[in-house]
Amino acid sequence: MLPEIENLLKLQDTDKEIRRLQDEVADLPKRVAVIEQKLAGTKAQLEKAQTAVKADEASRRKYETNINDLRTKISKYRDQSLDVKTNEQYKALLHEIQFAEKEISANEDKILELMVNADARDKEVKAAQVELKAETAEIEKEKEEARQRTAEDEKLLTEWRGKREQLRSGVREDLLRHYERVSKFRGSGISEVRDQKCMACQVMLRPQTYNDVRSGKETVVCDSCQRILYFNPKEELVEQKPTLHRHKRHHPKIDASQAWYYRPEFANDGEVFLCLTNNHGQASRRVYDIHTGRLLGDILIREGDFRQAFPEDIDGSTRLNGLWSEDELDGFGAELPMVILDSLNSDLDLARYEATSGSHAKAAVPAAPTEQAAS
Ligand SMILES: [Zn+2]
């Protein structure tokens, strides 16, 4: 991997962490504000309850004053009644007294009503006071936590910003500008390539682009999302490494019209993949270098079925999975696409793993799918 790509990956992690910290710092006052709003609501409720209590007390005092006034009036009427001359006047005073007594009774009823209500009002006030106390304590705690967290975050931010500056200085200016432009619009500026795909936008790469990314010699950007692409060979190795959980390898059909083989040694070319194909009564043989995928020598054509035509190539070879049409093979030209080469190599890994692994060696199928065992 290019050192610049490694720096960009670290830069991306750093940018993410800085964003997370900034978001957190921005969110802390919001959390405090939510509790403060709740607190203001409780305060208003308490004030309302207290105002109601005060209003009730004022009303009660008013009723009590009314009663006193009425009692004074009654005693005045009684005094006057001693001096009246006519029956008419006496009746009128009596009527006033009765009216005042009725009024007293009505005021007493209202006081009683207020006294009954006072209990409920008291409870309201006390509940609001308890709530307010709890919320005040909570908000103080939240504020203190927010203060501490903000201070910690700010300290971390300073550290991360320092790291970011250091990483930025390790990346070419034009590449850095590209990374930052794409990051700004897409949230990330660099993307891993796996299975010939840009993992960020999931678009397949052209074989040439894929090969360029894999070679790690120059920086390549995704045609579709513009992110800078990188390839992590370790990831691919982990993915391809056969494990005990892996599904059993699919075995190639013996009577297929095309067969791929691995040979550890071929002529003077070392390790090769052979592709034998039957086509209208003729058999063809293509030989590819297993590392570069380059076609070695000419395509050999012989009469008859490939088993009869190329027995010396099949003997002692490892049979692999692979089936592409004659047109596709022609389309590959002088070099197998990286994805085809990868698929053959990973099938070879599996075949070797089967041959050595204890669990598969005991299986009914031939342990090493060499042609002697399979045919
Ligand atoms: Zn992309």
Residues whose N, C-alpha, C, O or C-beta is under 5 A from the ligand:
A	BS01	ZN	C198 A200 C201 C222 S224 C225 Q226
